[in-house]
Amino acid sequence: MTDTMALIDSYADQVVDTSKKMIPIKAISPESGGSGESARADFLQSLIESFGVAVKRYSYKDGSGTERPNLVAVYGDSPRTVWVIAHMDTVSEGDRSLWEYEPFEATVVGERIYGRGINDDGQDVIAGIYALKALKESGAKLAYSYGLAIVADEELGSKYGIQKLIDEGIFKKDDLIIVPDGGTALGDEIEVAEKGILWLKISVKGQQVHASTPDKGVNAYRMAIKFLAEADSVLHSKFTSSNKLFEPSASTFEMTKHEKNTDSVNIIPGLEVSYLDCRVLPEYGLDEVISTVSEIAKRPEFSAASISVETFNREDAAPPTPADSEIAELLKRSVGRVLDCSPKIVGVGGGTCAAYFRQKGMNAVVWSKKPDTEHRPNEYALVSDMLADAKVFADMCLQR
Ligand SMILES: [Zn+2]
């Protein structure tokens, strides 16, 4: 029996070769002007099948009639599965003139592989595949089965990707889910939670008059200042919970944008439109924040004006995955063994496949070891990071 970790190290050339073949096969969503993931899925499917592992392809048709393929492969016969969820779709190259390298060719410079989508999330599509190959080839005894889901449509909301796979019932309640779609260059952070995001648009209507006769109108600006100051103070004194997973640890409520009111100094403005940016800890619901601000608007001291509170944008936070959950602990131990570091448990902005699992009451963590180059010109990934991620994924399944 060959050592699984040594096998992964021996795959370095294959990892580079796969990157070189994959990057030119574009996988951009039809909504962004691309032709979808089918060609890339064909390539990845036959690569996995060449290891003697069966791949199940879940295809869905999107609004344009394009196939949106998702690949699922499982190795091992343990009833519980460690799942690696990586997405194969990418964004476009953006402004081509900002690229020093061909975006849709792999350019290898030392340890780095440049190319669109190689970091987000190509690195972990490839790491996930080579972890599978190593487990199969080594024949090592597994504590958990290893599942790899290579999904479509992550960049534009996962409607034809992980959301569909979750609905298919592929993932069981006690499976262990890791989403390697974000991380740090050292691989020293495990993300388990995200804050909710709420943008409120506050319109205060008064009555516009000449500045010399304020009694004839209602100064919307004065009302807005008083209202915003009150809302600011109520929000900060009501939503006081602090959660040390997050940085900052409290919810934040900030007055930000302010629309232009009047052109003249001698006009009392009749309309004042301002915005609040709220980042709310998952222990609170966004509806509670909205109703708190709306209630203030109804108070008698503001009755001379008419104040409307509208939701400009909202993204509710899914319930966090506990820091001491089995998946977080298992991953922490494997990262410790492979990278010799003790990763911090954190909460951040969110926006990955993990949120859909959390919304369904399943624990999921986001982790990988990668530089922050996603969606940027000259996106790159490190071969050593791909191998490190593959080792961590494989290590999580090994029996000890
Ligand atoms: Zn991504």
Boltz pocket constraint, residues with backbone or C-beta under 6 A from the ligand:
constraints:
  - pocket:
      binder: B
      contacts: [[A, 87], [A, 120], [A, 121], [A, 154], [A, 181]]
      max_distance: 6.0
